Amino acid sequence: MSQFVPATLLVLKDGSETAQGKTHVIHNINACQAISEIVRTTLGPRGMDKLIYTQNGKVTISNDGRTIIDLLDIVHPAAKTMVDIAVAQDNQVGDGTTSVVVISAELLKQAKLFIEDGVHPQTIIRAYRKSQKAVLDRLEQLSVDYKKNDKYKFRDVLERCAKTALNSKLISNHRDFFSQIAVDAVLSLDQNELNLDLVGIQKVAGGSVTASELVRGVAFKKTFSYAGFEQQPKHFENALVLILNIELELKAEKENAEIRLKDLTEYQACVDAEWKLIYEKLDAIVKSGAKVVLSRLAIGDLATQYFADNNIFCAGRVPESDMERVAAATGAVQQTTLGDLNEHILGKCGVFEERQVGNERYNFFTHCENAKTATVILRGGAEQFIEETHRSLWDALMVVKRCIQHHEVVGGGGAIEMELSRYLRDVSKQIKDKTQLIMSAYAKALEVIPRQLANNAGFDSTDIVNQLRFQHAKGERWYGVDIENGGVCDTLEKFVWEPSLNKRSCLAAATEAACTILSIDETIKNAKAQDAASQEANRPVPSPNRRQGMDRPPIN
C-alpha cells in the first residue's frame, strides 16, 4: 500500500522556518503591541522620557516616538511595520509619531478578540477600511478653516499649533519662546516652496536654553583657518559675497605629476608658472570687489595672507548646506572658475560679522535683501538636552509648515478622536451584519488617545473618558482632556490646536498598518546564508594531484 502514500515535497531549503495560522496572526499582533507599550507612556504634555543607551556608549534622552523607535533594535519582521509608519508620519507631518503607533496597536488589540473568536482577517480588514473612510470623511467636515474665520489671526494660529506640538516635549516650559522662533523661521522662507532645508540649526553647548536665538539670515561655525586669518577684517556693511568651489592653495608637485627636467632653470620656470597661476586667481577675486570669499575647498596660507593684505575676509572648507543657505540669503551664484567674475554672480549682504557664541566663533550674514533663509542657534547645558531641543524644534517647524500649506485645524487633547469615535458608533448601528461589531471596535480603539493622555497625566482615565462621552453626546464636539486643571475642557477655546493633516495622516497610516499585519497569514524565514557558506567551507577539497576516484576503496 506504500504506493498510495503521497510523497513528501521539499520546496524550501533545509533550515528554513515557517509559521502560519491563527496563532501566528496573534503572535504578530502581540509583537506590535509590545512596541506600543514602550512608547505610549511618552504621549502628551505629561508623557515620560526614555533613556536609550546604545552599544557604542551613546546616550539619548527623548520622548519623540520616531527617535525612540529608530534607536530600538527591532528584529521582529511584523513589528518593523511600526517603524515604517512612525517614519512616514514624521516625514509627512513632523508630529504625531507616537499617536500613530498607539492607535495602530490599539486597532490590532481590538482585532485580536475577533481573531480568537474565529472571524476571518479579511472580514476585519474590510470593516476597518470602511471605518477609515467614514472617519476621514467626518474629519474633513469637522475641520476648521482658520482663513475663512476673521476672528483667528494668521500668526496666532501658527503659534498655537506650534505650542501644541511643543506641549509634549522636553522644552514644554519654554513653548511660548520656541513657538515664536519656529513661526519666524518658517515665515522667513519662500512661501511658495517652504524648503525647511534652508532653516539651519546650529548647536552650541553652554548657557541657558532661553539664550537660543533666531538669525534672520545665515550663521555657521568658523572653519579651519591659517595664521593670516586673524589679520582679516571681521565686520562689513553692504559687502559683496563671492562663493567658490575652487581650491586656492599650492599643491606639492609630487602628488599630481612627474616632470623630468634637464637643468634647474626649467624647474624654476615650473615653480614660477604655478605661483603666477594662483596670483592671477587671487588678483581676479580682488578686482571683482568681493569683500567676503567663501569656498567649499581649501583656502591656503598664501591666499589667506593675500586676502588679509587686501582687507578681504575668507573661509575655506565651508559645508555644502551652509553654502546653499548663504547663496539663498545673499543671491550669490557658486562659481567653479574665475574666468568671468561680474556683479551678477556676486551676492549682497547688509551686515557681515564674526561673533563669539559660547566657546565658539560664528560667521553671521544678516540684513540681506530678499533673504529666504534663517538660522536657529540652540543653547543648553547638556548635549542630550540640546539634541532633544533640536528634535522638538524640528517637529514645531514641520507643523507650522503644514499649517501654512493646509489651512484647516482641529481641536487637540483627544477631542477629535472622541468625536470621531462617537460618530462611528452611530454609523455602525445602521449596519446589519457582523461588520457592526468590528466598526464599534474601531470606534473604541480611537478612545485610546484621550485615555492614554489622562493616564500619563496621573488622572483617572475611566472617569475622564466617561466625562468626554457625556459631553460629546450633548454635541460638545471639541471637548478633550484638560491637562492643566484635570477633567475636561473645550480644547478649541483653550487654543489646543492641531493641523487637520496631522490627524488625517495618522488615522490613515494606523489603519493601513493594522490591515497589513492582519493580512499576514504565514511568515517564512529562509536559511541563513552564513550557514550555507560555513557548510561549503567545511566540505573537503580533493587534492589537485589526485585523479578522480583514486580515494575510493579497492574493489575485490
PAZA-805610 format. One record per residue (C-alpha): residue in one letter; z, x, y. Coordinates in steps of 0.2 Angstrom, whole numbers, plus 5000, padded with zeros to 4 digits. Layout:
! PAZA-805610
aZXY/...
***
This chain:
! PAZA-805610
m500050005000/s500050155011/q498350125017/f498949965026/v500250065037/p499450095054/a499350275059/t500350355072/l499350395088/l499950545098/v499250515116/l500550615126/k500850795125/d502450855115/g503950855126/s503350705137/e504650575141/t504350395144/a505550255150/q505050065151/g505649885150/k506949785160/t508249915158/h507050045166/v506749925181/i508649905183/h508850095182/n507650125197/i508549995207/n510250075204/a509450245210/c508850165226/q510550085229/a511350255227/i510350325241/s510850165252/e512650195248/i512550365256/v511850315272/r512450135275/t514150195282/t513150285297/l512450115303/g512850055320/p513950115335/r515450145324/g514550225310/m515250385302/d514350555302/k513850655287/l514150845285/i512750915274/y512951095268/t511351175260/q511151315248/n510651445262/g512351405271/k511651295285/v512751155290/t512150995298/i513150855305/s512150695308/n512150505307/d510250495308/g509550415292/r507950515292/t508950685294/i510150645280/i508850585268/d507750735272/l509150855268/l509650775252/d508850855237/i508250685229/v507550715212/h507350535205/p505550485207/a505850305212/a507250345224/k506050455233/t505250295240/m506750285251/v506250445259/d504550385262/i505050235271/a506350325282/v504950455287/a503750315290/q504950215301/d505450375311/n503650415314/q503150235319/v504650185330/g505850335330/d507350215327/g507950105313/t507850235299/t509550185292/s509149995293/v507550005283/v508450095269/v509949975269/i508849825269/s507649885256/a509149925244/e509849755248/l508249665243/l508249765227/k510049715224/q509649535225/a508149555214/k509149645201/l510049475197/f508449395194/i507849535183/e509349525172/d509049335170/g507349365164/v506249325179/h504649425179/p504549555193/q502849495199/t503649325202/i504949405213/i503649515222/r502649355226/a504149275233/y504649425243/r502849445251/k502949255255/s504649285263/q504049435273/k502549335281/a503749195286/v505049305294/l503749415303/d502849255310/r504549195316/l504949365323/e503349355334/q503949185340/l505649245345/s505149405354/v505549405372/d504049475383/y505049555397/k503449575408/k503249385409/n505149365414/d505449405433/k507249425431/y507049585420/k506549745429/f505449865420/r506550015422/d508149915417/v507349855401/l506850035396/e508550105400/r509449955390/c508349985375/a508650175376/k510550145377/t510450035361/a509650175352/l510950295358/n512350175354/s512550235336/k512350425340/l513550565342/i513250555361/s513550375362/n514950405375/h513550485387/r512250355383/d512050305402/f511750485406/f510450515392/s509550355393/q509150395411/i508450565406/a507450485392/v506650355403/d506250485417/a505450595404/v504350465397/l503850395414/s503350575419/l501950575406/d500150505407/q500550315404/n498850295395/e499250425382/l501150445382/n501050605372/l502850655368/d502250825363/l502250865382/v504050825383/g504850995380/i506651005374/q507551175376/k509251205369/v510551325377/a512251345370/g513751335381/g514351215394/s514651035394/v513450905387/t513350825404/a512650995411/s511050945402/e509650915415/l507850855416/v506550965424/r505050875431/g503851005426/v504051145413/a505451265409/f505351395395/k506451545390/k505951715397/t504851805385/f504951995380/s504552105394/y504452285399/a505352385412/g504252345426/f504652165424/e506252175435/q505252235450/q504152075450/p504551935462/k505451785453/h505051655466/f503451575473/e502951425483/n501251345481/a500751485469/l499151495459/v499351505440/l498251595428/i498351555409/l497551685397/n497351705379/i496951895381/e497952055377/l498252165392/e498852325384/l498152485377/k497952495359/a498052655348/e496352715343/k496852755325/e497252575322/n495552505326/a494152635324/e493752805318/i492752915331/r492053085327/l491953205342/k491153375344/d492253435359/l493753375369/t492653315384/e491953175373/y493753125368/q494253125387/a492753015390/c493352885377/v495052885385/d494452865402/a493252715397/e494752625389/w495852645405/k494352595415/l494152435405/i495952375406/y496052415425/e494452315428/k495352165419/l496952195430/d495852205446/a494952045442/i496651955440/v497252025456/k495651975465/s495751795458/g497351765469/a498451715455/k500251745458/v500951685440/v500051755425/l500451695408/s499651745391/r499851695373/l499651885368/a500552035373/i500552105391/g500952295390/d502052405401/l500452465411/a499952285416/t501752235419/q501952385432/y500252345439/f500752165442/a502352215450/d501552335462/n500452185467/n501852055469/i501251955454/f502351885440/c501851895422/a502451835405/g501651885388/r501851805371/v502151635378/p502251505364/e500751385362/s501751225365/d502451295382/m500651355387/e499951175384/r501351095395/v501051225409/a499251185408/a499650995409/a500851025423/t499851135434/g498051095429/a497651275424/v496251305411/q496651435397/q495451575398/t494851695384/t493851805395/l494051875413/g492151865417/d492251715429/l493951685437/n493751545450/e494851415459/h494351285447/i495251365432/l496751415441/g498251295441/k499351255456/c501251255456/g502351195470/v503851295466/f503951435453/e505651525450/e506651615437/r508451545435/q509951585424/v510451445412/g511951485402/n511751655395/e509851645395/r508451665409/y507151525411/n505551515420/f505351345430/f503751265436/t504151115447/h503451015461/c501751015453/e500550885459/n499950765446/a501150845433/k501050755417/t502450835408/a504350855408/t505650975400/v507450925395/i508751065394/l510151025382/r511851105384/g513351095372/g514651195364/a514251205345/e512551225338/q512651075326/f513150965341/i511551025351/e510450995336/e511150815334/t510950785353/h509150835351/r508850715337/s509750575346/l508750605362/w507150605352/d507450435345/a507850375363/l506150445369/m505250365354/v506050195358/v505650205377/k503850245372/r503650095361/c504449985374/i503150035386/q501750015374/h502349845367/h503249735380/e504249625368/v506149645364/v507449555353/g509249555353/g510149685343/g511849695334/g511249595319/a510749445329/i508849445325/e509249475306/m510449325306/e509249215315/l507849255303/s509049235288/r509449055294/y507649015297/l507049075280/r508448975271/d507748815280/v505948865274/s506548895256/k507248725255/q505448655256/i504948755241/k504948655224/d504848795211/k505948945207/t505249035222/q506548945232/l508049045225/i507149205227/m506749165246/s508549115248/a509049285241/y507849375253/a508749275267/k510449335261/a509849515260/l509449515279/e511349475282/v511749655276/i511449725294/p512749625303/r513949635288/q513749825287/l513949835306/a515649745305/n516249845290/n515850015299/a516749955315/g518349905304/f518149715306/d518249585293/s516449575288/t516649405279/d517449325295/i516049395306/v514649335296/n515349165294/q515549155313/l513749215315/r513149075303/f514048945313/q513349005330/h511549015323/a511748845315/k512148775333/g510548855339/e511349015347/r509949125341/w510449285350/y512249295343/g512649455335/v514149575331/d515249615346/i515649795343/e516649825359/n517849675358/g517749615340/g517049445335/v515349395340/c514349385357/d512649345364/t511849515362/l510349475374/e511549435388/k512549595384/f510949695385/v510949755367/w509049755366/e507849825353/p505949835353/s505249695343/l504049835335/n505649915328/k506149755318/r504349715313/s504049895306/c505749895297/l505549725288/a503849765283/a504249935276/a505849875267/t504949735259/e503449845253/a504649975246/a505649845237/c504049775230/t503449945225/i504949985215/l504949815206/s503149835201/i503549995191/d503749955173/e503650125165/t503950305170/i503050445161/k503750625163/n502450755157/a503050905148/k503551045159/a502151165162/q503351315161/d503751265143/a501951275138/a501751435147/s503351505138/q502651445121/e500951535125/a501951695129/n502951695113/r501351675102/p501051835093/v499551935098/p498452015085/s498152195086/p496452245093/n496152375080/r496452245066/r495052145059/q495251965057/g496051915041/m496752095037/d498552025039/r498351895025/p499251925008/p498151994994/i497351864983/n497651894965/
***
